[in-house]
Every structure is written in C-alpha cells, then in structure tokens.
C-alpha cells in the first residue's frame, strides 16, 4: 500500500501551541490538569503535543494510522475515535490504528476522571483524532 497523497502525514495540535492563547476549558486542560510526570498542574507548555495521521490506500482499500503525543488512550476511547473516523472517512474502524508516543509530560486523561477540564478535553479530542 502507498500513502494517500492528499492525507499523508496530516498533523494537528492536541492542545494550543506554545505560541497560541486560548480561554476554553477544553484547550486549557494541559495547563490546568495534572500531568503524568509531576502529579501537579503544569505551569506552561514546553513542547507542543500533536496527532499525526497517515492513510495508505491500494485500489479501493484504505487503512489509517493515527499517532498521538499522549501517554495512553483507553481502549474504550479508541473505539469511540475509530467509530467517529469511520463515519467521517468511510475507512472501517478495524482498519484504523491509534497509538501514543507514551510521553509522561502530557495531560492525565483517564476516562474515569471527574475533572471538568479533562472531560471537556476528551470530548474534543475524539473529534480531533477522527479527522
């Protein structure tokens, strides 16, 4: 399979970049929520976090790989991303791989979190990762 030229290496920020400002709770979770390495709220953005998507196609068959600068994503959440991506792209969910770089300097994103910033960020993240 070869990369689809129109979608190869598509990269999107997962939080506002260090040069951007934002006031929405979904965008500010990385600045307000505990991050994995320190268990305390972060005090700023050292490096931007990204998601990158690569789509391969051969004839009518397509597969996608999405990589994220996050520690992990729970299987249940990955299923939600795959379903949303399938609706948007037509690529079957079982042909969409989602992986994480396992950085310990991103936001803590457990599905069980009751933190409103984390909940808002996860709601937005599903759509960002799905394309």
Residue, then its C-alpha position, 0 to 999 in steps of 0.5 A: x500500500x502507498x500513502x494517500x497523497x492528499x492525507x499523508x502525514x496530516x498533523x494537528x495540535x492536541x492542545x494550543x501551541x506554545x505560541x497560541x492563547x486560548x480561554x476554553x476549558x477544553x484547550x486549557x486542560x494541559x495547563x490546568x490538569x495534572x500531568x503524568x510526570x509531576x502529579x501537579x498542574x503544569x505551569x506552561x507548555x514546553x513542547x507542543x503535543x500533536x496527532x499525526x495521521x497517515x492513510x495508505x490506500x491500494x485500489x479501493x482499500x484504505x487503512x489509517x494510522x493515527x499517532x498521538x503525543x499522549x501517554x495512553x488512550x483507553x481502549x474504550x476511547x479508541x473505539x469511540x475515535x475509530x467509530x467517529x473516523x469511520x463515519x467521517x472517512x468511510x475507512x472501517x474502524x478495524x482498519x484504523x490504528x491509534x497509538x501514543x508516543x507514551x510521553x509522561x509530560x502530557x495531560x492525565x486523561x483517564x476516562x474515569x476522571x471527574x475533572x471538568x477540564x479533562x472531560x471537556x478535553x476528551x470530548x474534543x479530542x475524539x473529534x480531533x483524532x477522527x479527522 
